Amino acid sequence: MTKKSEIKLLGTVASPFVNRVQFVLNLKSIEYEYIEENLAYKSELLLTSNPVHKKVPVLIHANKPPICESLIIIEYLDEIKPDVHRILPSDPLERADNRFWANYIDNKFFPLYEEMRVTPGKEGKDAIKKGIIEGSVLLEEAFIKFSRGKTYFGGDDVGYLDVVLGCFIAWTKFIEKNNEFKVFDEVRTPRLVEWVKRIWSHEAVKDVIPGNEVLVNFYMMLQKYRPPRAV
Amino acid sequence: MAGDKVKLLGFWGSPFALRVEWALRLKGVEYEYVEEDLSNKSPMLLQYNPLYKKVPVLVHNGKPIMESLVIIEYIDETWKNRPLLPIDPFERATSRFWAKFVDDKFVPLIIKMSSSTREQKDKVAEEAREVLKTLESSLNQNKPFYGGKILGFMDIAVAWIGIWAPMLEKIIDIKLLDEEYMPLLNTWFRDVLEVLVIKECIPPLDKLLAHYKDYYDRFMATKSN
């Protein structure tokens, strides 16, 4: 019997943006009801909750209107329960740095994965690989700066950037396998390689990370509804 | 705060630098404005923002902060007088959502408006109007500003459209801010841009028009070659 929760999360298990919200909900011990959406056949609830973007994740808290966009949801959760596992640091400059890098990851780095999928031909894909590798070096430098010698971007424990980047690990492993290259590599990004292992097994997210079969199915759906560009 | 050194690296024609200035002025923060020549970027800009090499950059006591909305939140959190974001977490989430919506949806369309054919331009303008209509739907008829009676985050994040849209309409010969279909939006922008602190740092509109028209003409000329 499931407890009727004050918080509902509309999501899809393959989405890293949904995963990161779940990661934060778990870290903060916030109970929630999870509703799985089939993105090929969006539910009435999703379409009315997010008429602007029609995307997941969508968070519905009690009888308030829905909140959309994963980074905005995360800051909202941090503000309604600030005393349990603070996600963003309290210092304004550190917050600004964290937000800057989250924007880089979401707007510059991760979109390259989708570019890889839709770009035809070896030459095109190689150019994207190069971009992803350059990005990984920037992220390694960012990790060194934020972690200050500790285990996570957030220091001793998981913080904002761990949540933001950490939920892309499953898709990272997927494109590495599909394209025969390494996004994170022991020589180029040694600290991130260690970090990936730690996040992958973190109790607040390990049950939320999708398995390979889920990703394969989602990938097939993307190939069908948003086919790669013609050569 | 005494002893604070605040510098803003900007470009007079940038709406993103402008909205940071609005935030600083509403808070009464003293700052040094440094004009960047974007065709010849200063070593200082390249040092502070090596990743994107873009303005605006806020430098506070030697530490750089980049990305205009990130800067505005930084300003709000550092100088706690006269809050820009609302106090309630849900209202904060809503303000952030609409600001991000405009940046993510409207800005790329402006860039696409330099498309080659008339039909493409009209199509992009139609998409842009849809975005503005969605923004219109978020406005409350009874409140002059988004946050209520005083200017807030959302107003300063978005009001640049009230300047740039009319200008683009003239340059590209399209309709964006349709008074008939977006009455609340038009009234809202007019009210925000009338506030003295906002008005006094808007660049001269004829200079802005000439600058963007020149940029557009040169860009279109390269496309037809």
Interface residues (C-beta under 8 A of the other chain):
Chain A: V52 H61 K64 P65 I67 C68 E69 I72 I73 E75 Y76 E79 I80 P92 L93 R95 A96 R99 F100 N103 Y104 L138
Chain B: L51 H60 K63 I65 M66 E67 V70 I71 E73 Y74 E77 T78 P89 F90 R92 A93 T94 R96 F97 K100 F101 T134
